[in-house]
């Protein structure tokens, strides 16, 4: 796989704000992948985003993020952009 110019942005959020932040990132449309990490930096969920990921396909992913957020107090959302 080519090593493209991928930039990473990190957002530290509380568990209750995770779903809202993920929705915001998806709406912006520039993300290629979203990674949710716990306080220790361990990856808990990796969401690959492609043009095909819209609407109904995204709904179960957001539900999983919501369940995950219920167990987190603080986490980091890493966004990979092209």
DASULVEN-V17914 format. One record per backbone hydrogen bond with DSSP energy under -0.5 kcal/mol. CO is the residue of the C=O (numbers start at 1). NH is the residue of the N-H. If there is no record, write none. Layout:
BEGIN
((CO;NH) (CO;NH))
END
This chain:
BEGIN
((2;4) (4;6) (5;7) (7;81) (9;79) (11;13) (11;77) (13;75) (14;17) (14;18) (15;18) (17;21) (18;22) (19;23) (20;24) (21;25) (22;26) (23;27) (24;28) (25;29) (26;29) (30;82) (32;49) (33;80) (34;47) (35;37) (35;78) (36;44) (36;45) (37;76) (38;41) (42;38) (45;36) (46;48) (47;34) (48;50) (50;53) (52;54) (54;57) (55;58) (55;59) (56;60) (57;61) (58;62) (59;63) (60;64) (61;65) (62;66) (63;67) (64;68) (65;69) (66;70) (67;71) (68;71) (69;72) (73;15) (75;13) (76;37) (76;78) (77;11) (77;79) (78;35) (78;80) (79;9) (79;81) (80;32) (80;33) (81;7))
END
